[in-house]
Amino acid sequence: MDMSSFELFLRTTAVELVIKVLAAITFWIIGRWLIGRVVSVMQLGMSRNNVDPTLTKYLGSIVAIALNITLVLGILGYFGIQTTSFAAMLAGAGVAIGAAWSGMLGNFAAGAFMLVLRPFKVGDFVGIGGIVGTVHEVGLFGTTIVTPDNVLTIVGNSKAFGETIMNYSALPARRVDRTAQLAGGVDVADAISRFKAAVVKIPNVVSTPAPEVNLLDLNLVGPVVAVRPYCHTDHYWQVYFDTNQAIVRVCQEAGWPAPTPASIVKLADTQPAR
């Protein structure tokens, strides 16, 4: 190839290719920005219309994926690549990937069912897949949960939907279960009355259902009293710890002895009979 032919190549093919590459990069940057804006506007509009946040994020993810695929096909078409054959190849690859990643498709289907049945929503305190925490997001394939010790945990949607779901936020009040071990000589009726008076003064304890204070059990140490106030799940741990403090305070103010196991000592006569 002589210099004139090389210069002709640079002036035609190479320059045109560089222009197309730069144009494709520009289309990609602008397209991604537009997709982000479209998804943001869509989610904002759904939020203003009081659409469930879980559904808003889920539909936003689906729209973003569809628009990104459309953008890629448009850029390939700009380069002159036959997008129909590419789409057929993409469909075939999708079938192969779907067969290999059946679990991922199961997660996707479970996410769709959860959006329809709505066993929980973003912000609920739940127990799913052995994980307890606050729902942060319901994605295409997994549900993101923030545990009480502030750990971001992702549970597959198929696991979340296929196992037992415990929604602690579905009802207005949740019971806090605590027990008070008393000594054998303590008057149980007086103890129950004192515990009831102390529990109702704890902040965020609801009056309906009323706190439950009852004789739960008897053992060798003495009576066991169940102290069970109700509160909203947002105040669960505050009421839990305050109930423990109330039990200790009541025992100290009443001057009850510390519960200790009873022991029976038998003295055997070891001297031989005369």
Residue pairs with C-beta under 8 A, 6 or more apart in sequence:
1 9
20 78
20 79
23 78
24 75
24 78
24 79
27 71
27 74
27 75
27 78
28 71
28 75
31 71
31 74
31 75
32 68
32 71
35 64
35 67
35 68
35 71
36 64
38 63
38 67
39 60
39 63
39 64
39 67
42 59
42 60
42 63
43 56
43 57
43 60
46 55
46 56
46 59
47 53
47 56
52 118
52 121
52 122
53 121
53 122
53 123
54 114
54 115
54 118
54 121
54 122
54 135
54 137
54 138
55 115
57 122
57 137
57 138
57 139
58 111
58 115
58 138
58 139
58 140
61 139
61 140
62 140
65 140
73 83
73 86
73 87
76 83
76 86
77 83
98 105
103 156
103 158
104 141
106 157
106 158
107 140
107 141
107 142
107 156
107 157
107 158
108 140
108 141
108 157
109 158
110 156
110 157
110 158
110 160
110 161
110 162
111 138
111 139
111 140
111 141
111 143
111 157
111 161
113 161
114 120
114 138
114 143
114 157
114 160
114 161
115 138
119 161
119 165
119 167
120 126
120 128
120 135
120 165
120 167
120 169
120 170
121 135
121 138
122 135
122 136
122 137
122 138
123 134
123 135
123 169
124 134
124 135
124 167
124 168
124 169
124 170
125 132
125 133
125 134
125 135
125 167
125 168
125 169
125 233
125 234
126 132
126 133
126 134
126 135
126 145
126 165
126 166
126 167
126 168
126 169
127 164
127 165
127 166
127 168
128 143
128 145
128 155
128 159
128 160
128 163
128 164
128 165
128 166
129 155
129 156
129 159
129 160
129 163
130 163
131 145
131 147
131 153
131 155
132 147
132 148
132 166
133 145
133 146
133 147
133 148
133 151
133 153
134 145
134 146
135 143
135 144
135 145
136 144
136 145
136 146
136 152
137 143
137 144
138 144
138 157
139 157
141 156
141 157
142 154
142 155
142 156
142 157
143 154
143 155
143 156
143 157
143 160
144 152
144 153
144 154
145 152
145 153
145 154
145 155
146 152
146 153
147 153
148 237
168 174
168 233
168 236
169 233
172 206
172 232
173 206
173 208
173 209
173 230
173 231
173 232
174 230
174 231
174 232
174 233
174 236
175 209
175 212
175 228
175 229
175 230
176 228
176 229
176 230
176 231
176 236
176 239
176 240
176 243
177 226
177 228
178 226
178 227
178 228
178 240
178 243
178 244
178 247
179 216
179 224
179 225
179 226
179 227
180 191
180 195
180 224
180 225
180 227
180 247
180 251
181 221
181 222
181 224
181 259
182 188
182 191
182 222
182 223
182 224
182 225
182 251
182 256
182 259
183 221
183 222
183 256
183 257
183 258
183 259
183 260
184 221
184 222
184 223
184 259
184 262
185 222
185 257
186 222
186 223
186 256
186 257
188 215
188 223
188 225
190 254
191 223
191 225
191 250
191 254
191 256
192 213
192 214
192 215
192 225
194 250
194 254
195 213
195 225
195 227
195 246
195 247
195 250
196 211
196 213
198 246
198 247
198 249
198 250
199 205
199 211
199 213
199 227
199 229
199 243
199 246
200 207
200 211
201 246
202 229
202 239
202 242
202 243
202 246
203 235
203 238
203 239
203 242
204 231
204 232
204 235
204 238
204 239
205 211
205 229
205 230
205 231
205 239
206 230
206 231
206 232
208 230
209 230
210 230
211 227
211 228
211 229
211 230
212 226
212 227
212 228
212 229
213 225
213 226
213 227
213 228
214 225
214 226
215 223
215 224
215 225
215 226
216 224
216 225
216 226
217 223
217 224
218 224
220 261
220 262
221 259
221 260
221 261
221 262
222 259
227 243
227 246
227 247
229 239
229 243
231 238
231 239
